[in-house]
Amino acid sequence: MAMFTETKSPTTLDMESISRDLRLLTKHISALPALMESVKIIQANIANIMAVKTDIEDIKKSMNFVHSSVETLTVKITAVEHEVQVLLKTKEEVNRLQKQMEQIQDTILDQEQRSRLNNIEIKGIPYTRDFNLPNLEWKISEDGCSYQACNIQGTSQFELIDNLSICNLSQYNSILNINNKILDLVLSNNEVSVSQSTSPLVPEDAHHKALTIYAEFVELHSLGSVPHLKYQFNLGDYDNIKKKLDEVDWIYHTNNKTFEEAWYKLPLIKILKETYKIRKKFKNYGNLSDFNSYGTLRHRAVRMEREMFDEYIKKIETNISKNPRSFWSYLMSKSGSNNLPAVFTYLGRYSSNGEEFCNMFGDFFHSNFLNNTLKQGYVQGYLDPDGGFYAFYGIPYATAPTGDNKFKAPLPGPVWLDVFKAVDDTIICPQKDFFNLLPKKMRIKADCLIANVFVPDTKEKNLPVVVHIHGGGFHIGYGNLNTYKHLIRSKRIIFVTFNYRLGPYGFLCLGTKDAPGNAGMKDQLALLRWVNQNIAEFGGNPEDVTIDGYSAGSSSIDLLMLSENARGLFHKAIPESGAGVAAFSVQTDPIANAIEYAKLLNYTGPGSVAELEKYYKSLPYELLVSGDVTAREDSVFLMSPCIESKENKDAFLSESPDNILKSGLYPKIPILYGFSSMEGLLRLESFDKWKQEMNDNFEAFLSPDLKFKNEGQKKKVTRKIREFYFGKTEINNDQILNFINYFTDVMFSYPTLRSVKLHIEAGHKQIYLYEFSFVYDELPIIPHTNIRGAGHCSETATVADGSPTLNYTNSRLQEMRNLTRSIWLNFITT
């Protein structure tokens, strides 16, 4: 309930009350200025308090930082104390190991004495150790067996090389790791052989390949006992030793070193003196730049010394023939005799004339070796033991890639500073010796890309060059499987043979970056480029090169003539018993072939390209080339040249041989083309097994490059082919000649004639076709007949030197050899 109070009117207000309120109000108003001043003071105090608060926060942060720093410093001090303890323990361990080393040395000395007392000495034991010098590179040395360091940089590398020299050790490992480096050194003072292990004892490290080391130990022989000396170095008079050393004027002895070698000239002497000064400076101050300068000067001195020595020898040889009086004066001063020999003889030449004596001496000294300068360095060949030509064996024309890159095109060949002595005729590419053709001395190496050059003993220059490509179904063989000394001794040509990669190593064709295909054919291209760049140094004409080859080598020639990358590298061709359009010459289905070959090696994977590539990369060389494809019913060898992608600029062949021949877009060089009349004798050993198989399933023996619209057409064609060669009767012993004719046609004669036909249709007018059918009494009679036949590559065997076991007294055979060789030589030199 609201209550209302009556309000009095203003007129009725008490004046006195109003006056009192006014006085009170006035009093309050008069206090306002002081109150405002107090408010300002309070505000100022509040600001000061806030500032102090901020300072307190900053101080607090600083205290936290100091506290954290103190904690960090405490941790570091603790760590240092720990390291000090570790160092103290390490020092104790070092002292212990030093004592142990002294005990071991004493034991070794004692064992050495015991071995000497037992008349035993063992030399040439190799050992390996990782020196952690990944940038040090190794190249083949002049002995053709060991490797010497190049690109030497830094103190550690120079110290290593100096120690190897002091200890008379050579390095024999050339197996590259995944980074194409050699980290594991195999050092020995006797020759050893190093290869990649095919069965490592432990899982292989990609950076340290498993190695197999073969060492041939020297014969045991007697040694006398030597005193067992133990030096007490702690008793040495070091003060007196130092005094004596200080008395030596080392600067005088260094700067006044005499150079007594006859071929030294002033520029070399100056460099040698500068080398000694720089080395002394490095010894005094340890400046690495001085050591690098020393290395540079030393290499320059080695190169100049070699050049001056060669010049000196040439000068001596020239003076022997031009100044006989000087030569004989020198000879008599050495022998103490004034009497000249009455008669002098050399290589069937006889003379009693002093000037002719000197000429013979000059010929003798010059003929023992022949030096040439290649793009890679100096190379030295030697006169063949039977005379007539100089042989240069084992010159690396390229480098085979390794590891995951082993199916790629070859890399450039190595270079060398010293003279490369071309004497190693034992290197061959990885292969399986299915037919026991390989001599025992041959050594399989992954890096097998070597050339052999044979130079006739003649002063003629600019000679025609023959590059010979060996056969073997793209799976076996090597450059010198056949020799051609008779052709070389004609003194009309220079002859070159070489190795190329074989089997899957050379012809795996997956169309990928790491396995594009045709590695073996790209080896052949690399060799032809090498010949083009270097053959003039041997006296050959790079503008007159004939490529010659048999079987797979003949097919290679056929394909080289069609490859754009080979144009201009040769000018004539002699394909013997093999054509590029044959089924065995070019893979019909490379992926299917890769799968089928892998199954021969017990591959069980899914067969995708990626899986196949991974599988093939993982295989050691010995297993990689072990698949036997030499006796397939379809007459192919699975691994052979292939057609690469047109997008690959480095492709050896990017179009089928048929299409290239039909287009006519290729150089039309002179060709001496042909085959033997019974090439099918190559399959004679399979006759007893295959005659029944051909009765049961003749389709298996059709060439895989035949294509059919349907099964009906295939059966019809198969029946016609069988009836054409064998009639409607059973294939038995009476049909052996038809069996030989069938394989002659399928593998060699028909592809050759078809290739010739396509050449002619393309406008080629320089083809010389032959069929070789010569037989002689020493040839075996064909089973179930009374006739002999000219088998696979019979023309090659006739032109080549042939086996030492053949009967060279057969006059008809020798007459045919002379005739065939003259035809070949006339074609090459015309």
C-alpha positions in Angstrom: 0.0 0.0 0.0 1.5 3.4 -1.1 1.7 6.2 1.3 1.5 9.8 0.2 2.8 12.8 2.3 1.7 16.2 1.8 4.4 18.6 0.6 4.7 22.2 1.9 4.9 25.0 -0.7 8.2 26.8 -1.0 6.8 29.9 0.5 6.2 28.0 3.7 9.9 26.7 3.9 11.9 27.8 6.8 14.4 30.5 5.6 16.8 29.5 8.3 17.0 25.9 7.0 17.7 27.2 3.6 20.4 29.4 4.8 22.0 26.5 6.7 22.1 24.3 3.7 23.6 27.1 1.6 26.4 27.5 4.2 27.1 23.9 4.2 27.2 23.7 0.4 29.6 26.7 0.3 31.9 24.9 2.7 31.9 21.8 0.5 32.6 23.8 -2.6 35.6 25.5 -1.0 37.2 22.1 -0.3 37.0 20.9 -3.9 40.4 22.4 -5.1 42.2 20.5 -2.3 40.3 17.4 -3.1 41.3 17.7 -6.8 45.0 18.1 -5.8 44.8 15.0 -3.7 43.3 13.1 -6.6 46.3 14.2 -8.8 48.8 13.1 -6.1 47.1 9.7 -5.9 47.2 9.3 -9.7 50.9 10.1 -9.7 51.5 7.6 -7.0 49.6 5.0 -8.9 51.8 5.6 -12.0 55.0 5.3 -9.8 53.7 2.0 -8.4 53.1 0.7 -11.9 56.6 1.6 -13.0 58.0 -0.1 -9.9 55.9 -3.2 -10.8 57.4 -3.2 -14.3 60.9 -3.0 -12.9 60.1 -5.8 -10.5 59.0 -7.9 -13.5 62.2 -7.1 -15.4 64.3 -8.0 -12.3 62.3 -11.2 -12.0 63.1 -12.2 -15.6 66.8 -11.4 -15.2 66.9 -13.5 -12.1 65.3 -16.4 -14.1 67.9 -16.0 -16.9 70.7 -16.0 -14.4 69.3 -19.0 -12.8 69.1 -20.8 -16.2 72.6 -19.8 -17.1 73.9 -21.1 -13.8 72.1 -24.4 -14.5 73.6 -24.6 -18.0 77.1 -23.8 -16.7 76.7 -26.5 -14.1 75.8 -29.0 -16.7 78.8 -28.0 -18.9 81.1 -28.2 -15.9 79.8 -31.7 -15.2 80.3 -32.7 -18.9 83.8 -31.4 -18.8 84.6 -33.3 -15.7 83.2 -36.4 -17.4 85.4 -35.8 -20.5 88.4 -35.3 -18.3 87.7 -38.7 -16.6 87.3 -40.3 -20.1 90.6 -38.7 -21.2 92.3 -40.0 -18.2 91.0 -43.5 -18.9 91.9 -43.1 -22.5 95.5 -42.2 -21.5 95.6 -45.3 -19.4 94.3 -47.4 -22.3 96.9 -45.9 -24.7 99.7 -46.7 -22.3 98.3 -50.3 -22.0 98.1 -50.6 -25.8 101.6 -49.3 -26.2 102.9 -52.0 -23.9 100.8 -54.5 -25.8 102.2 -53.3 -29.2 105.7 -53.7 -27.8 104.9 -57.3 -26.8 103.4 -58.0 -30.2 106.4 -56.6 -32.0 108.7 -58.8 -29.9 106.5 -61.8 -30.7 106.6 -61.0 -34.4 110.3 -60.7 -34.4 110.6 -64.0 -32.5 108.2 -65.7 -35.1 110.2 -64.2 -37.9 113.4 -65.8 -36.5 111.6 -69.1 -36.2 110.4 -69.0 -39.8 113.9 -68.2 -41.0 115.3 -71.1 -38.9 112.7 -73.3 -40.7 113.7 -72.0 -44.1 110.3 -70.4 -44.8 109.5 -67.1 -46.3 106.0 -66.1 -47.5 105.6 -63.1 -49.8 102.8 -61.4 -51.6 100.0 -61.8 -49.0 97.4 -59.1 -49.8 95.5 -57.2 -47.2 92.7 -54.7 -47.3 92.0 -51.6 -45.2 89.7 -48.6 -45.5 91.8 -45.5 -45.7 88.7 -43.2 -45.9 89.9 -41.4 -49.0 86.8 -41.5 -51.2 88.1 -38.8 -53.6 91.3 -40.7 -54.5 91.0 -42.1 -58.0 92.8 -45.1 -59.4 93.8 -45.8 -63.0 95.4 -48.8 -64.6 99.2 -48.7 -64.3 101.7 -49.5 -67.0 102.0 -53.1 -66.0 98.3 -53.6 -67.0 97.6 -55.4 -63.7 97.8 -53.0 -60.8 96.3 -49.5 -60.4 98.0 -46.3 -59.5 96.5 -43.2 -57.8 95.6 -40.1 -59.7 93.9 -36.8 -58.7 96.0 -36.8 -55.5 95.1 -34.0 -53.1 95.7 -33.3 -49.5 98.3 -34.5 -47.0 96.7 -37.8 -46.2 96.6 -38.9 -49.8 100.2 -37.9 -50.5 101.3 -39.7 -47.3 99.4 -42.8 -48.4 101.1 -42.8 -51.8 104.5 -42.1 -50.3 104.1 -45.0 -47.9 103.0 -47.4 -50.8 106.1 -46.4 -52.7 108.4 -46.9 -49.7 106.9 -50.3 -49.0 106.9 -51.3 -52.7 103.2 -52.0 -52.6 100.8 -51.8 -55.5 97.0 -51.5 -55.4 95.0 -54.2 -57.3 91.3 -53.4 -56.6 89.2 -51.8 -59.3 85.7 -52.8 -58.1 83.6 -49.6 -57.7 81.0 -49.3 -55.0 77.5 -47.8 -55.4 79.0 -44.3 -55.6 81.5 -45.3 -58.3 84.4 -45.0 -55.7 87.1 -47.4 -54.6 87.2 -47.4 -50.8 88.7 -50.8 -50.2 92.4 -51.0 -51.2 94.0 -54.3 -51.9 97.8 -53.8 -51.5 100.5 -56.3 -52.3 104.1 -56.5 -53.4 103.3 -59.4 -55.6 100.6 -59.5 -58.4 97.2 -60.5 -57.2 93.8 -60.7 -59.0 90.7 -59.0 -57.5 87.1 -59.6 -58.6 83.7 -59.0 -57.1 82.6 -62.0 -55.0 79.7 -64.0 -56.3 79.0 -65.6 -52.9 79.8 -63.1 -50.0 80.2 -64.6 -46.6 78.2 -61.8 -45.0 75.5 -59.5 -46.4 77.2 -57.1 -48.9 77.6 -53.4 -48.1 76.8 -51.2 -51.1 79.7 -49.0 -50.1 82.2 -51.9 -49.7 81.7 -54.6 -52.3 82.5 -58.1 -51.3 85.8 -59.0 -53.0 87.5 -62.3 -54.0 91.3 -62.0 -54.0 93.5 -64.5 -55.8 97.1 -64.6 -54.7 99.8 -66.8 -56.2 102.5 -67.4 -53.5 106.1 -67.6 -54.4 108.1 -70.8 -53.9 109.5 -71.4 -50.5 113.2 -71.0 -50.3 115.9 -71.0 -47.7 116.9 -67.9 -45.7 119.7 -67.6 -43.3 119.0 -66.7 -39.7 119.6 -63.0 -38.8 120.5 -61.6 -35.4 117.6 -60.7 -33.2 118.2 -57.1 -32.3 116.2 -55.1 -29.9 117.0 -51.4 -29.8 116.8 -49.5 -26.4 116.0 -46.1 -27.7 115.6 -44.7 -24.2 119.4 -45.0 -23.8 120.2 -42.9 -26.9 122.3 -39.7 -26.6 119.7 -37.4 -28.2 121.5 -34.2 -27.2 124.6 -35.3 -29.1 122.4 -36.5 -32.1 120.7 -33.1 -32.2 124.0 -31.3 -32.1 125.3 -33.3 -35.0 122.2 -32.7 -37.1 122.3 -29.0 -36.3 125.8 -28.9 -37.8 124.6 -30.1 -41.2 123.9 -27.3 -43.8 120.7 -28.8 -45.2 120.0 -25.8 -47.4 123.4 -26.3 -49.1 122.8 -30.0 -49.7 119.3 -29.4 -51.0 120.1 -26.6 -53.4 123.3 -28.2 -54.7 121.8 -31.6 -55.6 123.4 -32.9 -58.7 121.4 -34.4 -61.6 123.4 -37.0 -63.4 120.8 -38.5 -65.7 121.9 -37.9 -69.3 118.4 -36.9 -70.5 117.9 -34.2 -67.9 117.7 -30.7 -69.3 117.7 -27.2 -67.6 113.9 -26.8 -67.4 113.5 -30.1 -65.6 116.4 -29.4 -63.3 114.9 -26.1 -62.3 111.5 -27.7 -61.6 113.2 -30.4 -59.5 115.1 -27.8 -57.4 111.9 -25.9 -56.9 110.2 -29.1 -55.9 112.8 -29.7 -53.2 112.5 -26.2 -51.9 108.7 -26.4 -51.7 108.9 -29.7 -49.9 111.4 -28.3 -47.4 109.2 -25.3 -46.8 106.2 -27.6 -46.1 108.4 -29.7 -43.7 109.3 -26.5 -41.8 105.9 -24.8 -41.6 103.3 -27.4 -42.4 101.3 -25.2 -44.8 98.9 -27.4 -46.8 99.1 -25.0 -49.9 102.9 -25.7 -50.0 102.2 -29.5 -50.0 99.7 -29.1 -52.9 102.2 -27.0 -54.8 104.8 -29.7 -54.2 102.4 -32.3 -55.6 101.7 -30.2 -58.7 105.4 -29.7 -59.4 106.2 -33.3 -58.8 103.6 -34.4 -61.4 105.0 -31.8 -63.9 108.5 -33.1 -63.3 107.5 -36.7 -63.9 105.8 -35.8 -67.2 108.8 -33.7 -68.3 111.2 -36.5 -67.4 109.3 -39.0 -69.4 109.2 -36.7 -72.4 112.9 -35.9 -72.2 113.7 -39.6 -71.8 111.7 -40.5 -74.9 113.4 -37.7 -76.8 116.8 -38.9 -75.6 116.1 -42.5 -76.8 114.9 -41.3 -80.2 118.0 -39.2 -80.6 120.2 -42.2 -79.7 118.4 -44.4 -82.3 118.8 -41.7 -84.9 122.5 -41.2 -84.2 123.2 -44.9 -84.4 122.2 -45.0 -88.1 123.3 -41.4 -89.0 126.6 -41.3 -87.1 128.1 -44.8 -87.0 131.6 -43.5 -86.1 130.3 -41.8 -82.9 128.4 -45.0 -82.0 131.4 -47.3 -82.4 133.6 -44.9 -80.6 131.2 -45.0 -77.7 130.9 -48.8 -77.9 134.7 -49.3 -78.0 135.2 -46.9 -75.0 132.9 -49.1 -73.0 134.3 -52.5 -74.1 138.0 -51.6 -74.1 138.4 -53.2 -77.5 139.1 -51.6 -80.9 138.1 -54.7 -82.8 134.8 -54.7 -84.8 132.9 -57.9 -85.4 133.8 -59.4 -88.8 130.2 -60.2 -89.7 126.9 -59.0 -88.2 123.5 -60.6 -88.7 120.0 -59.5 -87.8 116.7 -61.0 -89.0 118.4 -62.8 -91.9 120.5 -59.8 -92.9 124.3 -60.3 -93.1 126.9 -57.6 -93.4 130.6 -56.9 -92.8 130.2 -53.1 -93.3 130.5 -50.9 -90.3 127.8 -48.4 -91.4 125.4 -51.3 -92.1 126.2 -52.7 -88.6 125.0 -49.5 -87.1 121.8 -49.5 -89.2 121.1 -53.0 -88.0 121.6 -51.9 -84.4 119.2 -49.0 -85.0 116.6 -51.4 -86.4 117.1 -53.8 -83.5 116.7 -51.1 -80.8 113.7 -49.5 -82.6 112.0 -52.8 -83.3 111.9 -54.1 -79.8 109.1 -51.7 -78.9 107.0 -49.1 -80.4 105.6 -46.0 -78.6 102.4 -44.2 -79.6 100.7 -41.2 -78.0 96.9 -41.7 -77.6 94.3 -39.2 -76.3 94.6 -41.1 -73.0 98.4 -41.1 -72.8 101.5 -42.9 -74.0 101.1 -46.6 -75.0 103.9 -49.0 -75.7 103.6 -52.2 -77.9 106.1 -54.9 -78.6 107.3 -56.8 -81.6 105.6 -60.1 -82.1 107.9 -63.0 -81.2 107.7 -64.3 -84.8 108.3 -60.8 -86.2 106.5 -58.9 -88.9 104.3 -56.6 -86.7 103.9 -54.9 -83.4 101.2 -56.0 -81.0 99.4 -53.6 -78.5 97.2 -55.7 -76.2 94.6 -54.7 -73.6 94.3 -51.0 -74.3 91.1 -49.8 -72.5 89.0 -48.0 -75.1 86.1 -47.3 -72.7 85.0 -48.1 -69.1 82.2 -50.6 -68.4 79.8 -49.1 -65.8 79.2 -51.1 -62.7 76.6 -51.6 -59.9 73.1 -50.4 -60.8 74.5 -48.8 -64.0 76.1 -51.9 -65.4 73.5 -52.2 -68.3 74.1 -48.6 -69.5 76.2 -47.3 -72.3 80.0 -47.4 -71.7 81.8 -44.5 -70.0 85.0 -42.9 -71.4 88.2 -44.8 -71.1 90.8 -44.1 -68.4 93.8 -41.8 -68.8 97.4 -42.4 -67.6 100.5 -40.3 -67.0 103.1 -43.1 -67.3 103.7 -45.2 -70.4 101.0 -47.9 -70.7 102.6 -51.2 -71.5 100.1 -52.9 -73.8 101.0 -56.5 -73.0 98.0 -58.0 -71.3 96.2 -60.3 -73.8 94.2 -62.2 -71.2 91.2 -59.9 -70.4 87.7 -61.1 -71.5 84.1 -60.0 -70.7 81.9 -62.1 -68.3 80.6 -65.2 -70.0 80.0 -68.9 -69.5 82.3 -71.2 -71.4 79.6 -73.5 -72.8 81.9 -75.0 -75.5 85.2 -75.1 -73.6 86.7 -72.5 -76.0 88.4 -70.3 -73.4 92.2 -70.8 -72.9 93.1 -71.2 -69.2 95.1 -68.0 -69.2 92.0 -65.8 -69.9 90.8 -63.7 -67.1 87.1 -62.6 -66.8 86.8 -58.9 -65.7 83.6 -56.8 -65.5 85.7 -53.8 -66.8 86.6 -55.7 -70.0 86.4 -53.1 -72.7 89.8 -53.4 -74.2 91.2 -53.1 -77.8 94.1 -54.9 -79.4 96.0 -53.1 -82.2 98.3 -54.9 -84.6 100.7 -52.7 -86.6 102.8 -54.1 -89.4 106.6 -53.5 -89.2 106.7 -51.0 -92.0 107.5 -47.3 -92.4 104.3 -46.8 -94.4 101.7 -44.5 -92.9 98.1 -43.9 -93.5 97.4 -47.6 -93.9 93.8 -49.0 -94.3 92.3 -50.2 -91.0 90.3 -53.3 -90.3 88.1 -53.5 -87.1 87.2 -57.1 -86.4 84.1 -57.9 -84.5 84.1 -61.4 -82.9 81.1 -63.7 -83.0 79.6 -66.1 -80.5 75.8 -65.6 -80.5 76.2 -62.4 -78.5 76.9 -64.6 -75.5 80.5 -65.9 -75.8 83.8 -64.9 -77.4 86.5 -62.2 -77.2 88.5 -60.1 -79.6 91.4 -62.4 -80.2 89.4 -65.6 -80.4 90.7 -65.7 -84.0 94.0 -64.3 -85.0 95.0 -62.7 -88.4 98.8 -62.6 -88.4 99.0 -63.6 -92.0 96.9 -60.6 -93.1 98.8 -58.2 -90.9 102.2 -59.4 -92.2 101.1 -58.4 -95.6 102.1 -54.9 -94.4 99.0 -53.5 -96.2 96.6 -53.0 -93.2 96.4 -52.3 -89.5 94.2 -54.7 -87.6 92.1 -54.0 -84.5 90.2 -56.5 -82.3 88.3 -55.8 -79.2 85.9 -57.1 -76.5 82.3 -56.0 -76.0 79.8 -56.9 -73.3 77.9 -60.2 -73.8 74.6 -61.9 -72.8 72.4 -59.9 -70.5 75.4 -57.8 -69.4 75.4 -56.4 -73.0 71.9 -57.0 -74.3 69.3 -56.9 -71.5 66.6 -54.6 -73.1 64.0 -53.4 -70.7 63.5 -49.9 -72.1 64.2 -48.2 -68.8 66.7 -45.6 -67.9 69.1 -48.0 -66.2 68.5 -50.9 -68.8 67.7 -49.2 -72.1 69.2 -52.0 -74.2 72.1 -52.5 -76.6 74.9 -51.9 -74.2 77.1 -54.3 -76.2 76.4 -52.5 -79.4 77.1 -49.2 -77.7 80.5 -50.7 -76.7 81.1 -51.3 -80.4 80.2 -47.7 -81.2 82.7 -46.6 -78.5 85.4 -48.7 -80.0 84.8 -47.3 -83.5 85.0 -43.7 -82.1 88.2 -44.6 -80.3 89.7 -45.9 -83.5 88.6 -42.8 -85.3 90.4 -40.6 -82.7 93.5 -42.7 -82.2 94.3 -44.9 -85.1 96.4 -42.3 -86.9 98.9 -42.6 -84.0 99.5 -46.2 -85.1 99.9 -45.2 -88.7 96.3 -46.0 -89.7 93.9 -43.9 -91.8 90.8 -43.1 -89.9 89.1 -42.3 -93.2 89.6 -45.8 -94.5 88.2 -48.2 -92.0 86.6 -51.6 -92.8 84.5 -53.4 -90.3 84.8 -57.2 -90.5 83.1 -59.9 -88.4 81.6 -63.4 -88.4 78.4 -64.9 -87.0 77.0 -62.5 -84.3 79.9 -60.1 -85.3 78.5 -60.2 -88.9 75.0 -59.4 -87.7 76.5 -56.6 -85.6 78.1 -55.2 -88.8 74.7 -55.4 -90.6 73.1 -53.4 -87.8 76.0 -50.9 -87.5 75.5 -50.0 -91.2 71.9 -49.0 -90.3 72.6 -47.1 -87.0 72.6 -43.3 -87.3 75.1 -43.1 -84.4 77.6 -45.1 -86.4 77.7 -43.0 -89.5 81.1 -41.9 -90.7 83.0 -44.2 -88.4 83.7 -46.9 -91.1 83.7 -47.0 -94.9 83.5 -50.7 -96.0 82.0 -53.8 -94.5 82.6 -57.6 -94.6 79.8 -59.4 -92.9 80.6 -63.1 -92.8 77.8 -65.6 -92.0 75.2 -63.4 -90.3 72.6 -60.8 -91.2 70.8 -58.1 -89.3 67.3 -59.2 -90.4 67.8 -62.7 -88.9 65.6 -63.6 -86.0 68.6 -64.1 -83.7 70.0 -60.7 -84.5 67.2 -58.5 -83.1 64.9 -59.4 -80.2 61.3 -59.8 -81.2 59.9 -59.3 -77.7 62.6 -58.0 -75.3 60.4 -58.2 -72.1 59.3 -61.7 -72.8 62.9 -62.7 -73.5 64.0 -61.1 -70.2 61.4 -63.1 -68.3 62.3 -66.3 -70.1 66.0 -65.8 -69.5 65.4 -64.9 -65.9 63.6 -68.2 -65.4 66.7 -70.0 -66.6 68.3 -68.5 -63.5 65.5 -69.7 -61.3 63.6 -66.3 -61.2 60.1 -66.7 -59.8 58.9 -63.1 -59.6 55.8 -61.5 -61.1 57.6 -60.4 -64.3 56.9 -56.7 -64.2 59.5 -54.5 -65.8 60.4 -52.9 -62.4 60.8 -56.3 -60.7 62.9 -57.6 -63.6 65.2 -54.7 -63.5 65.6 -55.0 -59.8 66.3 -58.8 -60.2 68.9 -58.4 -62.9 70.7 -55.6 -61.1 71.0 -57.9 -58.0 72.8 -60.7 -59.9 76.5 -61.2 -59.7 78.2 -61.4 -63.1 78.9 -65.1 -62.9 75.2 -65.9 -62.4 74.0 -63.2 -64.8 75.7 -64.8 -67.8 75.1 -68.4 -66.9 71.8 -69.0 -68.8 72.3 -71.6 -71.5 70.5 -70.5 -74.7 72.9 -72.0 -77.2 70.6 -74.9 -78.4 67.1 -73.4 -78.6 64.7 -75.0 -81.2 63.6 -71.5 -82.4 67.2 -70.6 -83.3 67.4 -67.4 -81.2 69.5 -66.6 -78.2 67.1 -64.3 -76.2 69.8 -61.7 -75.4 70.7 -59.8 -78.6 70.4 -56.3 -80.0 66.9 -54.7 -79.7 64.9 -51.7 -81.0 65.1 -48.9 -78.5 62.6 -46.1 -77.9 62.7 -43.3 -80.5 62.8 -40.8 -77.6 66.2 -42.1 -76.5 68.7 -39.8 -78.3 71.5 -42.2 -77.5 69.6 -45.2 -79.0 71.7 -47.5 -81.1 68.7 -48.7 -83.1 65.2 -47.1 -82.9 63.6 -48.7 -86.0 63.5 -52.2 -87.3 66.2 -53.2 -89.8 63.6 -54.1 -92.4 62.0 -50.6 -92.2 65.4 -48.9 -92.5 66.5 -51.0 -95.4 63.1 -50.3 -97.2 63.4 -46.6 -96.6 66.9 -46.5 -98.2 67.9 -43.8 -95.7 71.3 -45.1 -94.7 74.9 -44.8 -96.1 75.5 -47.3 -98.9 79.1 -48.4 -98.4 80.8 -51.2 -100.3 79.9 -54.7 -98.8 81.6 -58.0 -99.2 78.7 -60.2 -98.2 78.2 -63.9 -97.9 77.8 -67.3 -96.0 79.0 -70.9 -96.1 77.0 -73.5 -98.0 76.3 -75.7 -94.9 76.0 -73.2 -92.1 73.4 -75.6 -90.6 76.2 -77.9 -89.4 76.2 -75.6 -86.4 73.1 -77.6 -85.2 74.5 -81.0 -86.1 75.1 -82.0 -82.5 71.3 -81.6 -81.8 70.2 -83.8 -84.7 69.7 -87.0 -82.7 67.6 -85.2 -80.1 65.7 -82.9 -82.4 64.7 -85.2 -85.3 61.9 -86.8 -83.2 60.9 -83.5 -81.7 60.5 -82.1 -85.2 58.2 -85.0 -86.0 56.1 -84.3 -82.9 56.0 -80.5 -82.9 57.5 -78.8 -85.9 56.0 -75.5 -84.9 58.6 -75.2 -82.1 61.3 -74.9 -84.7 59.8 -72.0 -86.6 61.5 -68.6 -86.4 59.9 -66.4 -83.8 59.7 -63.4 -86.1 57.1 -65.1 -88.2 53.6 -63.6 -87.5 50.3 -65.3 -88.3 46.7 -64.1 -88.5 45.3 -67.1 -86.7 46.2 -70.6 -85.6 44.8 -72.0 -88.8 47.2 -70.0 -90.9 50.1 -71.0 -88.6 49.4 -74.7 -89.0 49.1 -74.4 -92.7 52.4 -72.5 -93.1 54.1 -74.9 -90.7 53.0 -77.9 -92.8 54.2 -76.3 -96.0 57.7 -75.5 -94.6 58.1 -79.0 -93.2 57.1 -80.6 -96.5 59.4 -78.2 -98.4 62.4 -79.4 -96.6 61.5 -82.9 -95.4 58.6 -84.0 -97.6 55.8 -85.9 -96.1 58.0 -88.7 -94.7 59.3 -89.0 -91.2 62.4 -87.0 -90.3 65.1 -89.7 -89.7 68.8 -90.2 -90.3 68.3 -90.2 -94.0 67.0 -86.6 -93.7 70.2 -85.2 -92.0 71.2 -83.1 -95.1 67.7 -81.6 -95.2 68.1 -80.9 -91.5 71.3 -79.1 -92.2 69.8 -77.2 -95.1 66.8 -76.1 -93.0 69.0 -74.4 -90.3 71.3 -73.0 -92.9 68.4 -71.2 -94.5 66.6 -70.2 -91.3 69.6 -68.8 -89.5 72.0 -67.5 -92.2 71.5 -67.9 -95.9 67.9 -66.7 -96.2 68.4 -63.6 -93.9 71.6 -62.7 -95.9 69.9 -63.1 -99.3 66.8 -61.1 -98.0 69.1 -58.4 -96.7 70.9 -58.2 -100.1 67.5 -58.0 -101.9 66.4 -55.1 -99.7 69.7 -53.3 -100.2 69.4 -53.6 -104.0 65.8 -52.4 -103.9 67.0 -49.4 -101.9 69.5 -48.6 -104.7 72.6 -50.1 -103.3 75.1 -50.9 -106.1 78.3 -51.9 -104.3 77.5 -55.4 -103.0 79.7 -58.3 -103.6 78.0 -61.6 -102.7 79.7 -65.0 -102.2 78.8 -68.5 -101.1 81.7 -70.4 -99.6 81.6 -74.2 -100.3 85.2 -75.3 -100.2 86.0 -78.5 -98.4 89.2 -80.5 -97.9 90.0 -84.0 -96.8 90.8 -83.2 -93.2 87.2 -82.1 -92.5 84.9 -84.7 -90.9 82.4 -86.6 -92.9 78.8 -85.7 -92.1 77.1 -88.6 -90.2 74.9 -90.9 -92.2 76.5 -89.6 -95.5 79.7 -89.8 -97.3 80.2 -86.1 -97.9 81.8 -83.2 -96.2 80.5 -79.7 -95.9 81.6 -76.1 -95.4 80.1 -75.4 -92.0 79.3 -72.2 -90.1 81.9 -69.4 -90.7 84.2 -71.7 -92.8 85.2 -68.6 -94.8 86.3 -66.9 -91.6 88.4 -69.9 -90.6 90.1 -69.8 -94.0 90.9 -66.1 -93.9 92.1 -66.3 -90.3 95.3 -68.0 -89.1 93.3 -71.0 -87.9 94.1 -73.5 -85.2 97.7 -74.7 -84.8 96.3 -78.3 -84.9 95.0 -77.9 -88.5 97.0 -79.6 -91.3 98.7 -76.8 -93.1 100.5 -79.2 -95.4 97.3 -79.6 -97.4 98.1 -77.8 -100.7 94.5 -77.3 -101.7 93.7 -75.8 -98.3 96.7 -73.5 -98.5 95.9 -72.5 -102.0 92.3 -71.6 -100.9 93.7 -69.7 -97.9 95.9 -67.6 -100.2 93.1 -66.9 -102.6 90.6 -66.0 -100.0 93.0 -63.7 -98.1 93.9 -62.0 -101.3 90.2 -61.3 -102.1 89.7 -59.9 -98.6 92.9 -57.8 -98.8 92.0 -56.4 -102.2 88.5 -55.4 -101.0 89.9 -53.8 -97.9 92.7 -51.8 -99.7 90.8 -50.8 -102.8 
